[in-house]
């Protein structure tokens, strides 16, 4: 009898900047920690509420302009936090 190999399901997430669906591993997680801090989660494993963007500054800028990250994380994100995230992202690009 022939054995069928089970294909592993790849989790898909939508970028809040360009609205494209991509594999979760290709995207960067923006995280609201249980303490309420907004950070970039490069590992994707920290606990908290997450939203996803592509790993480029242009998608972060689009999401910032539309206010989607704040709505997705259900909180107000200060401009200084966006500036810090842009700087962090450009260093890791």
C-alpha positions as CSV (number, residue, x, y, z in Angstrom):
1,X,0.0,0.0,0.0
2,X,1.3,3.4,-1.0
3,X,2.1,5.8,1.9
4,X,1.0,9.4,1.3
5,X,3.3,12.0,2.8
6,X,1.3,14.6,4.7
7,X,2.2,18.1,3.7
8,X,2.8,20.6,6.5
9,X,0.4,23.5,6.5
10,X,2.1,26.9,6.2
11,X,0.4,29.6,8.3
12,X,-0.4,32.7,6.2
13,X,-0.7,36.2,7.5
14,X,-1.7,39.5,5.9
15,X,0.7,42.5,5.8
16,X,-1.0,45.6,7.2
17,X,1.0,47.8,4.8
18,X,0.6,46.2,1.3
19,X,-2.4,43.9,2.2
20,X,-0.6,40.8,0.6
21,X,-1.0,37.4,2.2
22,X,2.4,35.8,2.8
23,X,3.9,33.0,4.8
24,X,4.1,33.9,8.5
25,X,7.9,33.4,8.5
26,X,8.3,36.0,5.7
27,X,6.6,38.7,7.8
28,X,7.7,40.7,10.8
29,X,5.5,40.8,13.9
30,X,4.6,44.1,15.6
31,X,3.7,43.2,19.2
32,X,1.7,44.8,22.0
33,X,3.2,43.2,25.2
34,X,1.0,42.5,28.2
35,X,2.5,45.6,29.8
36,X,1.2,47.7,26.8
37,X,4.6,48.3,25.1
38,X,4.7,48.3,21.3
39,X,7.8,46.5,20.0
40,X,9.1,44.7,16.9
41,X,9.3,40.9,17.5
42,X,11.9,39.6,15.2
43,X,11.6,36.0,16.7
44,X,7.8,35.9,16.4
45,X,7.7,34.0,19.7
46,X,7.1,36.7,22.4
47,X,3.8,36.8,24.2
48,X,1.3,39.5,23.5
49,X,-1.1,40.7,20.7
50,X,0.6,40.6,17.3
51,X,0.1,42.2,13.9
52,X,2.2,41.5,10.8
53,X,4.0,43.7,8.2
54,X,6.6,42.9,5.5
55,X,10.2,43.2,6.5
56,X,10.6,46.6,4.8
57,X,10.2,50.2,5.8
58,X,7.8,51.1,3.0
59,X,5.1,48.7,4.4
60,X,5.6,50.0,7.9
61,X,5.1,53.6,6.5
62,X,1.9,52.5,4.7
63,X,0.6,50.9,7.8
64,X,1.5,53.9,9.9
65,X,-0.2,56.3,7.5
66,X,-3.4,54.3,7.5
67,X,-3.4,53.6,11.2
68,X,-3.9,49.9,10.7
69,X,-1.4,48.7,13.3
70,X,-3.0,50.7,16.1
71,X,-6.5,49.4,15.1
72,X,-5.2,45.8,14.9
73,X,-3.4,46.0,18.3
74,X,-6.4,47.9,19.7
75,X,-4.3,50.8,21.1
76,X,-3.0,54.2,20.2
77,X,0.6,54.2,18.9
78,X,2.7,57.3,19.6
79,X,4.7,58.8,16.7
80,X,7.9,58.2,18.7
81,X,7.2,54.5,18.7
82,X,6.7,54.5,14.9
83,X,10.0,56.4,14.5
84,X,11.8,53.8,16.7
85,X,10.3,50.9,14.8
86,X,11.3,52.5,11.4
87,X,14.9,52.9,12.7
88,X,15.0,49.3,14.0
89,X,13.6,47.9,10.8
90,X,16.0,49.8,8.6
91,X,18.9,48.5,10.7
92,X,17.7,44.9,10.3
93,X,16.7,45.2,6.6
